Amino acid sequence: MDTVIIEGQIHKVGETETFNSGFQKRELVIDTGGDYPKKIPVQFTKDKCSFLDKLAPGFVVKVECFVNGNEWKGRFFVSLQAYKIEIIEGSPIKTEESTRNPQGIHKESTQFTTKYVGDDSSEDDDVPF
């Protein structure tokens, strides 16, 4: 399966949607920044929806995703299904400055904190589930 890594600042964290079948999905929108910024939607499904519980706009993250393609009524669609997210920079505590200036996360910093969300094990592996 093809994969892609997206790094950027969280623009939006969606609510978890639950369907009649019990299937759950949640959308995260990442702003890539730079000269030609893009807002890229990424889906988290099933138990991975909880990875987004402690995240908010302004966090800088790295997300690893599977690239999926589907055809429906002669049209083709692409979706990115995330299986891993890493916090590059950010804090779960909202301050007055972060509320007034959500872009402030891009200020230069010499320290980065790296945490894996949803990974309670001490081993670092590349298994996507």
One Martini backbone bead per residue (centre of mass of N, CA, C, O) as a GRO file, in nm:
protein
  129
    1MET     BB    1   0.099   0.035   0.021
    2ASP     BB    2   0.065   0.362  -0.003
    3THR     BB    3   0.256   0.643   0.125
    4VAL     BB    4   0.243   0.942   0.342
    5ILE     BB    5   0.395   1.253   0.452
    6ILE     BB    6   0.269   1.507   0.679
    7GLU     BB    7   0.356   1.849   0.740
    8GLY     BB    8   0.212   2.066   1.001
    9GLN     BB    9  -0.052   2.269   1.082
   10ILE     BB   10  -0.325   2.279   1.261
   11HIS     BB   11  -0.651   2.381   1.156
   12LYS     BB   12  -0.842   2.112   1.209
   13VAL     BB   13  -1.070   1.942   1.438
   14GLY     BB   14  -1.284   1.702   1.417
   15GLU     BB   15  -1.552   1.520   1.461
   16THR     BB   16  -1.695   1.233   1.546
   17GLU     BB   17  -1.822   0.988   1.325
   18THR     BB   18  -2.123   0.788   1.342
   19PHE     BB   19  -2.250   0.501   1.212
   20ASN     BB   20  -2.481   0.252   1.193
   21SER     BB   21  -2.241   0.029   1.177
   22GLY     BB   22  -2.005   0.180   1.379
   23PHE     BB   23  -1.848   0.352   1.217
   24GLN     BB   24  -1.549   0.562   1.239
   25LYS     BB   25  -1.472   0.921   1.190
   26ARG     BB   26  -1.194   1.164   1.146
   27GLU     BB   27  -1.091   1.500   1.089
   28LEU     BB   28  -0.784   1.643   0.962
   29VAL     BB   29  -0.637   1.968   0.918
   30ILE     BB   30  -0.350   2.061   0.721
   31ASP     BB   31  -0.105   2.315   0.721
   32THR     BB   32   0.187   2.351   0.523
   33GLY     BB   33   0.273   2.609   0.426
   34GLY     BB   34   0.461   2.836   0.286
   35ASP     BB   35   0.441   2.958  -0.038
   36TYR     BB   36   0.222   2.697  -0.096
   37PRO     BB   37  -0.033   2.652   0.072
   38LYS     BB   38  -0.206   2.369   0.228
   39LYS     BB   39  -0.518   2.205   0.287
   40ILE     BB   40  -0.518   1.881   0.442
   41PRO     BB   41  -0.713   1.606   0.451
   42VAL     BB   42  -0.747   1.367   0.724
   43GLN     BB   43  -0.815   1.030   0.817
   44PHE     BB   44  -0.967   0.885   1.101
   45THR     BB   45  -1.020   0.550   1.221
   46LYS     BB   46  -1.177   0.422   1.463
   47ASP     BB   47  -0.942   0.402   1.716
   48LYS     BB   48  -0.784   0.665   1.589
   49CYS     BB   49  -0.967   0.904   1.680
   50SER     BB   50  -0.829   0.942   1.970
   51PHE     BB   51  -0.562   1.088   1.878
   52LEU     BB   52  -0.727   1.386   1.871
   53ASP     BB   53  -0.823   1.472   2.163
   54LYS     BB   54  -0.541   1.660   2.241
   55LEU     BB   55  -0.589   1.838   1.993
   56ALA     BB   56  -0.510   2.154   1.819
   57PRO     BB   57  -0.493   2.433   1.690
   58GLY     BB   58  -0.127   2.485   1.619
   59PHE     BB   59  -0.014   2.232   1.590
   60VAL     BB   60   0.276   2.046   1.511
   61VAL     BB   61   0.280   1.785   1.259
   62LYS     BB   62   0.316   1.427   1.187
   63VAL     BB   63   0.172   1.234   0.917
   64GLU     BB   64   0.079   0.899   0.852
   65CYS     BB   65  -0.033   0.762   0.530
   66PHE     BB   66  -0.270   0.625   0.338
   67VAL     BB   67  -0.338   0.572  -0.006
   68ASN     BB   68  -0.663   0.617  -0.145
   69GLY     BB   69  -0.870   0.471  -0.409
   70ASN     BB   70  -1.180   0.558  -0.588
   71GLU     BB   71  -1.480   0.452  -0.754
   72TRP     BB   72  -1.770   0.666  -0.857
   73LYS     BB   73  -1.954   0.701  -1.120
   74GLY     BB   74  -1.670   0.758  -1.290
   75ARG     BB   75  -1.525   0.863  -1.036
   76PHE     BB   76  -1.234   0.987  -0.869
   77PHE     BB   77  -1.084   0.916  -0.542
   78VAL     BB   78  -0.899   1.059  -0.270
   79SER     BB   79  -0.746   0.927   0.034
   80LEU     BB   80  -0.634   0.986   0.375
   81GLN     BB   81  -0.512   0.733   0.602
   82ALA     BB   82  -0.435   0.738   0.920
   83TYR     BB   83  -0.174   0.576   1.157
   84LYS     BB   84   0.013   0.834   1.237
   85ILE     BB   85   0.114   1.066   1.507
   86GLU     BB   86   0.325   1.362   1.550
   87ILE     BB   87   0.454   1.583   1.775
   88ILE     BB   88   0.652   1.867   1.728
   89GLU     BB   89   0.461   2.122   1.816
   90GLY     BB   90   0.312   2.199   2.132
   91SER     BB   91   0.013   2.269   2.337
   92PRO     BB   92  -0.269   2.183   2.532
   93ILE     BB   93  -0.240   2.471   2.639
   94LYS     BB   94  -0.431   2.751   2.646
   95THR     BB   95  -0.353   3.072   2.569
   96GLU     BB   96  -0.395   3.397   2.512
   97GLU     BB   97  -0.199   3.407   2.269
   98SER     BB   98  -0.314   3.155   2.111
   99THR     BB   99  -0.596   3.285   2.075
  100ARG     BB  100  -0.499   3.547   1.921
  101ASN     BB  101  -0.232   3.364   1.790
  102PRO     BB  102  -0.228   3.074   1.616
  103GLN     BB  103   0.049   3.132   1.445
  104GLY     BB  104   0.273   3.138   1.680
  105ILE     BB  105   0.401   2.847   1.636
  106HIS     BB  106   0.619   2.962   1.409
  107LYS     BB  107   0.815   3.035   1.595
  108GLU     BB  108   1.121   3.036   1.684
  109SER     BB  109   1.298   2.732   1.786
  110THR     BB  110   1.526   2.512   1.975
  111GLN     BB  111   1.278   2.339   2.073
  112PHE     BB  112   1.160   1.997   2.071
  113THR     BB  113   0.867   1.801   2.102
  114THR     BB  114   0.829   1.444   2.112
  115LYS     BB  115   0.517   1.272   2.040
  116TYR     BB  116   0.311   0.992   2.066
  117VAL     BB  117  -0.007   0.939   1.972
  118GLY     BB  118  -0.140   0.642   2.103
  119ASP     BB  119   0.151   0.558   2.241
  120ASP     BB  120   0.237   0.350   2.525
  121SER     BB  121   0.487   0.241   2.424
  122SER     BB  122   0.848   0.207   2.420
  123GLU     BB  123   0.834   0.113   2.141
  124ASP     BB  124   0.964   0.165   1.805
  125ASP     BB  125   0.747   0.120   1.535
  126ASP     BB  126   0.612   0.048   1.190
  127VAL     BB  127   0.340  -0.036   1.277
  128PRO     BB  128   0.008   0.068   1.169
  129PHE     BB  129  -0.152  -0.106   1.439
   0.00000   0.00000   0.00000
